Amino acid sequence: MDCAGMPYNLLHAVEHAGGIVLCAYLAAEMVGFVASFQGTLHGKRIHWSHMAAVHPAFQGQGIGLALKRAQREAALGQGISAIAWTFDPLRWRNANFNFRVLGGTARTLLQEHYGEMTDGLNQGLVSDRFEFLWALKDRRTLRCLAGERLPLVQGPLPGVWALRAQGGQPEPGIPHPANSVLLELPLDIDAVRRADLGLARAWYLAFREAVQPWFRASWQVDGLARPQAETFAYVLVPPVAWVVYLLETADGTLYTGITNQLERRLQQHNQGKGARYTATRRPVSLLAAWQTANRAEASRLENLLKKRSRAQKLALVTEPGQDFQGAPRIL
């Protein structure tokens, strides 16, 4: 038995080496499958979902979601909390399923990832692909697994346009600083390709040029929108800010930590869930917090702050507006 070009002996080897191979059957007929293997991505252990498919005659019946749910359970059973794969960002059905039904994210576009492709679906186009990350324990994922679909914004949209569809043609925008950035694409790229292959290629290249500067700045896809009946749009948001914070506990000692959700983290500390140290020293009060560019920088500053004496820490609190190692104080 072959699965969409993956011969049985290869599937057997993948599974034998810790990969996941799952098939969906209707009676004796296989109608879908998913195959992934273990690897690392950006230093994190993951499953790479190499192929997944549902027979066209059985699509739209929940089979793909059932396969992904089973794949998630199998990965978690191996102690792996993320699955990643690639997909064509100009294909609306894939985008809708991945972002709204599964709840994953993307912050990387791989240019010409598969080189020149000659199959009927991709011939003549570029093989740019989103690198898609499905965090299996993320709150977005859990919301989707509970049956929720992430919002699909329709009509007028907040934010600025990095790419728009004007008369069926791609028109680059000139974004200015904002809370979100929008990139509009044709809803049916296959129809565009059949009518005008050159225009379809132009859409891929325009999307590449529009999205890469934002990905380089660590922005990520947060959701989807439908600005017009014949288009859809990606909504990009900036990276979540991480903060270093300083607490005073009920016994007068100080505690240092990092988070990207300060209010929620403080609630956890006061509920006895934040850390073992603060669990027995409640309630805690926030003395100061400093904003950093990312988690790595927050961890670095946390280690530096922990090495300071109590008096040095309190000096940062009592002096208004005191930055810490260049990180601005926000509270």
Summary of the structure (lengths in Angstrom):
residues: 331
radius of gyration: 23.6
end to end distance: 61.7
largest distance: 73.2
contacts: 975
relative contact order: 0.08
helix: 32%
strand: 34%
